[in-house]
Amino acid sequence: MGSAMSANLVKAGFDVRGYDIVASRRAGLRRAGGKPAASLSGIKAPVLITSLPSAAALHSVCERLSGRGRVVVETSTLPIEDKVKARDALKRKGITLLDCPLSGTGAQAKTGDLVVFGSGDKSAFSKTTSILKGFSRAHHYLGEFGNGSKMKYVANLMVAIHNVSAAEAFVLGMKAGLSPKMIYEVQANGAGTSRMFQVRGPMMVAGRYRDVTMKNEVWQKDMKIIGEFAAKLGAPTPLFNASAAVYNAAMAQGYARQDTGAVCAVIEAMAGHRRQRRRR
């Protein structure tokens, strides 16, 4: 996500400086026209965008950040409690942290097809809107800090269910003798379609999941966060819970590092369906 966002910001005309602990990612930023830094302290930009894999990474970044008056746009999907802790830690340094998760996959990030769920200090958020436009198609200010994450949990709950429902529909059709290509072409604009059907449908048609938009092993983090948040509120999530079992099966069947669209392969196996591959 970070690589895609930074590349789009470069295309939009921004002077982009970035840091990643992985050297190849820094090299990728240079190829995209940005300026990689040797360390986090080498970035002095007034607005910093963070896209991080864990709460521990966020807290580590907060420990190293300095510079009063800076605004940090935190785009990761993490527990709200950890973001609040990070916000308070940075506030003591005179830095404002905004909670701004993103709706969209890695593939969507490459084309700027992201939606920003912004929350936190309104005046600080207003300073970032021109930057947000550089890598997203829409942004929403949702009020008090944490509302962005809450909206992201709602979005990802629907993504989890719609992804599995798309896979289930493909397998039903294939089991009935319809070709996956025909299913996609007819249903992509039908009443039952979803954004996940449209985004992941092509890989379900091909039956190949190595061109990753979201790894199953990374998705497990998001599923856990949503499940715990819903349980804390006492909000029933029967469909989400049912989808979790399919993602767990994908992990157990060796699809951990493949796209979450691989739930289609899981349901195909459950159905005892084997595709007829064309001979070359």
C-alpha positions as CSV (number, residue, x, y, z in Angstrom):
1,M,0.0,0.0,0.0
2,G,2.8,2.4,0.9
3,S,4.6,1.8,-2.3
4,A,1.5,2.4,-4.4
5,M,0.5,5.6,-2.5
6,S,4.0,7.1,-2.7
7,A,4.3,6.3,-6.5
8,N,0.9,8.0,-7.1
9,L,1.9,11.0,-5.0
10,V,5.1,11.4,-7.1
11,K,2.9,11.3,-10.3
12,A,0.7,14.0,-8.7
13,G,3.7,16.3,-8.4
14,F,4.6,16.0,-4.8
15,D,8.1,15.8,-3.4
16,V,8.0,12.4,-1.8
17,R,10.5,11.2,0.7
18,G,10.1,7.8,2.3
19,Y,11.5,5.1,4.5
20,D,11.0,1.4,4.7
21,I,13.0,-1.2,6.7
22,V,13.2,-3.3,3.5
23,A,15.9,-2.1,1.1
24,S,14.0,-3.2,-2.0
25,R,11.1,-1.0,-1.1
26,R,13.4,2.0,-0.7
27,A,14.8,1.2,-4.2
28,G,11.3,0.9,-5.5
29,L,10.6,4.5,-4.3
30,R,13.6,5.7,-6.1
31,R,12.5,4.1,-9.3
32,A,9.1,5.7,-8.9
33,G,10.7,9.1,-8.7
34,G,10.7,9.5,-5.0
35,K,13.6,10.1,-2.6
36,P,14.3,7.2,-0.1
37,A,15.8,8.1,3.3
38,A,18.4,6.0,5.1
39,S,16.3,6.2,8.3
40,L,13.1,7.6,9.6
41,S,15.0,10.5,11.1
42,G,16.0,11.5,7.5
43,I,12.4,12.5,6.7
44,K,11.6,16.0,7.7
45,A,8.3,16.5,5.8
46,P,5.5,18.4,7.6
47,V,3.0,15.7,6.7
48,L,4.0,12.0,7.2
49,I,1.9,9.1,6.0
50,T,2.4,5.8,7.8
51,S,1.3,2.4,6.4
52,L,2.4,-0.3,8.9
53,P,1.9,-4.0,9.4
54,S,1.4,-4.0,13.2
55,A,0.8,-2.0,16.4
56,A,4.3,-2.7,17.5
57,A,5.6,-1.1,14.3
58,L,3.4,2.0,14.9
59,H,4.7,2.4,18.5
60,S,8.3,2.0,17.3
61,V,7.7,4.8,14.7
62,C,6.2,7.0,17.3
63,E,9.2,6.6,19.6
64,R,11.5,7.8,16.8
65,L,9.5,10.7,15.5
66,S,10.2,14.3,16.4
67,G,9.3,17.7,15.1
68,R,6.6,19.9,16.6
69,G,3.8,20.9,14.4
70,R,3.9,17.8,12.1
71,V,0.8,15.9,11.1
72,V,0.9,12.1,10.8
73,V,-1.7,10.4,8.6
74,E,-1.9,6.9,10.0
75,T,-3.5,4.6,7.4
76,S,-3.0,1.2,8.9
77,T,-5.7,-1.2,10.1
78,L,-5.0,-1.6,13.8
79,P,-6.9,-1.8,17.1
80,I,-8.2,1.6,18.1
81,E,-6.6,1.3,21.6
82,D,-3.1,1.2,19.9
83,K,-3.9,4.2,17.8
84,V,-5.0,6.2,20.8
85,K,-1.8,5.2,22.6
86,A,0.2,6.4,19.6
87,R,-1.8,9.6,19.3
88,D,-1.2,10.5,23.0
89,A,2.5,9.7,22.7
90,L,2.9,12.0,19.7
91,K,0.8,14.7,21.3
92,R,3.4,15.0,24.0
93,K,5.9,15.8,21.3
94,G,3.7,18.4,19.6
95,I,2.8,16.1,16.7
96,T,-0.8,15.4,15.6
97,L,-1.8,11.9,14.7
98,L,-4.8,11.3,12.5
99,D,-6.7,8.0,12.3
100,C,-7.1,7.5,8.5
101,P,-7.5,3.9,7.4
102,L,-8.0,3.1,3.7
103,S,-10.7,1.2,1.9
104,G,-9.2,-0.7,-1.1
105,T,-6.8,-3.5,-2.0
106,G,-3.2,-3.3,-3.1
107,A,-4.2,-3.5,-6.7
108,Q,-6.7,-0.6,-6.2
109,A,-4.0,1.4,-4.5
110,K,-1.9,1.2,-7.6
111,T,-4.6,2.9,-9.6
112,G,-5.5,5.4,-6.9
113,D,-8.8,3.7,-6.3
114,L,-8.8,4.2,-2.5
115,V,-11.1,5.8,-0.1
116,V,-9.7,7.5,3.0
117,F,-11.7,7.3,6.3
118,G,-10.3,10.3,8.2
119,S,-10.8,11.1,11.8
120,G,-9.2,13.2,14.5
121,D,-8.3,16.9,14.7
122,K,-10.3,18.6,12.0
123,S,-8.0,21.5,11.3
124,A,-5.0,19.0,11.0
125,F,-7.1,16.9,8.6
126,S,-7.9,19.9,6.4
127,K,-4.2,20.5,5.9
128,T,-3.8,17.0,4.4
129,T,-6.7,17.0,1.9
130,S,-4.6,18.0,-1.1
131,I,-2.2,15.2,-0.3
132,L,-5.0,12.7,0.1
133,K,-6.3,13.6,-3.3
134,G,-2.9,12.5,-4.7
135,F,-3.4,8.9,-3.9
136,S,-7.2,8.3,-3.4
137,R,-10.4,8.8,-5.3
138,A,-12.3,10.0,-2.3
139,H,-11.8,11.0,1.4
140,H,-14.3,11.4,4.2
141,Y,-13.9,13.3,7.5
142,L,-15.7,11.2,10.1
143,G,-15.3,13.2,13.3
144,E,-13.6,12.2,16.5
145,F,-10.4,10.2,16.5
146,G,-11.1,6.5,16.1
147,N,-14.2,6.9,13.9
148,G,-11.9,6.2,10.9
149,S,-11.0,2.8,12.2
150,K,-14.6,2.0,13.2
151,M,-15.6,2.7,9.6
152,K,-12.8,0.6,8.3
153,Y,-14.0,-2.3,10.4
154,V,-17.4,-1.9,8.9
155,A,-15.9,-1.9,5.4
156,N,-13.7,-4.9,6.0
157,L,-16.5,-6.9,7.5
158,M,-18.4,-6.4,4.2
159,V,-15.2,-7.2,2.2
160,A,-14.8,-10.5,4.2
161,I,-18.3,-11.6,3.5
162,H,-18.6,-10.4,-0.1
163,N,-15.3,-12.1,-1.0
164,V,-16.5,-15.5,0.2
165,S,-20.0,-15.0,-1.3
166,A,-18.4,-14.3,-4.7
167,A,-16.4,-17.6,-4.3
168,E,-19.4,-19.5,-3.3
169,A,-21.4,-18.2,-6.3
170,F,-18.6,-19.1,-8.7
171,V,-18.5,-22.6,-7.3
172,L,-22.2,-23.1,-7.5
173,G,-22.2,-22.0,-11.1
174,M,-19.2,-24.1,-12.1
175,K,-20.6,-27.1,-10.3
176,A,-23.8,-26.6,-12.4
177,G,-21.7,-26.6,-15.6
178,L,-21.3,-22.9,-16.3
179,S,-17.9,-21.6,-17.2
180,P,-16.3,-19.2,-14.7
181,K,-15.7,-16.7,-17.5
182,M,-19.4,-16.7,-18.3
183,I,-20.4,-16.3,-14.7
184,Y,-18.2,-13.3,-14.3
185,E,-19.2,-11.6,-17.5
186,V,-22.9,-12.0,-16.8
187,Q,-22.9,-11.3,-13.0
188,A,-20.4,-8.5,-12.8
189,N,-23.0,-5.9,-13.5
190,G,-26.0,-7.8,-12.2
191,A,-28.1,-7.2,-9.1
192,G,-26.1,-9.5,-6.9
193,T,-22.6,-8.1,-7.8
194,S,-20.3,-6.5,-5.3
195,R,-17.0,-4.6,-5.5
196,M,-15.2,-7.8,-4.4
197,F,-16.9,-9.8,-7.1
198,Q,-15.6,-7.3,-9.6
199,V,-12.1,-7.0,-8.1
200,R,-11.4,-10.7,-7.3
201,G,-13.7,-12.2,-9.9
202,P,-11.0,-12.3,-12.6
203,M,-8.6,-14.3,-10.4
204,M,-11.4,-16.7,-9.5
205,V,-12.1,-17.1,-13.2
206,A,-8.4,-17.9,-13.8
207,G,-8.1,-20.0,-10.6
208,R,-4.8,-18.3,-9.8
209,Y,-4.1,-16.4,-6.7
210,R,-0.4,-15.5,-6.7
211,D,-0.9,-12.0,-8.0
212,V,-1.7,-10.8,-4.5
213,T,-3.9,-7.8,-3.6
214,M,-4.2,-9.0,0.0
215,K,-2.4,-12.0,1.5
216,N,-4.4,-14.4,3.6
217,E,-1.9,-14.3,6.4
218,V,-2.2,-10.5,6.6
219,W,-5.9,-10.6,6.3
220,Q,-6.0,-12.7,9.5
221,K,-4.9,-9.6,11.4
222,D,-7.8,-7.6,10.1
223,M,-10.3,-10.5,10.8
224,K,-9.0,-10.7,14.4
225,I,-9.3,-7.0,15.0
226,I,-12.9,-6.9,13.6
227,G,-14.0,-10.0,15.5
228,E,-12.7,-8.7,18.9
229,F,-14.2,-5.2,18.3
230,A,-17.6,-6.7,17.5
231,A,-17.5,-9.0,20.5
232,K,-16.6,-6.1,22.8
233,L,-19.6,-4.2,21.5
234,G,-21.9,-7.2,21.7
235,A,-22.7,-6.9,18.0
236,P,-23.7,-10.2,16.4
237,T,-21.7,-11.0,13.2
238,P,-23.0,-14.4,12.1
239,L,-22.0,-14.0,8.4
240,F,-18.6,-12.6,9.3
241,N,-18.0,-15.5,11.7
242,A,-19.0,-18.0,9.0
243,S,-16.6,-16.4,6.5
244,A,-13.8,-16.7,9.0
245,A,-13.9,-20.5,8.9
246,V,-13.3,-20.3,5.1
247,Y,-10.3,-18.0,5.5
248,N,-8.9,-20.3,8.2
249,A,-9.2,-23.2,5.8
250,A,-7.3,-21.2,3.2
251,M,-4.5,-20.8,5.7
252,A,-4.5,-24.5,6.5
253,Q,-4.5,-25.5,2.9
254,G,-1.3,-23.6,2.0
255,Y,-2.8,-20.3,0.7
256,A,-1.3,-18.1,3.4
257,R,0.8,-16.0,1.1
258,Q,-1.7,-16.0,-1.8
259,D,-4.6,-13.7,-2.3
260,T,-7.7,-13.9,-0.2
261,G,-9.5,-14.7,-3.5
262,A,-8.1,-18.3,-2.9
263,V,-11.2,-18.9,-0.8
264,C,-12.7,-19.9,-4.1
265,A,-10.2,-22.8,-4.3
266,V,-11.2,-23.8,-0.8
267,I,-14.9,-23.9,-1.6
268,E,-14.1,-25.8,-4.9
269,A,-12.3,-28.4,-2.8
270,M,-15.3,-28.6,-0.4
271,A,-17.5,-29.2,-3.4
272,G,-15.3,-31.8,-4.9
273,H,-15.1,-29.7,-8.1
274,R,-12.1,-30.0,-10.4
275,R,-11.7,-27.6,-13.3
276,Q,-11.0,-28.9,-16.7
277,R,-7.8,-27.2,-17.9
278,R,-7.3,-26.4,-21.5
279,R,-4.6,-28.3,-23.2
280,R,-1.8,-26.2,-24.7
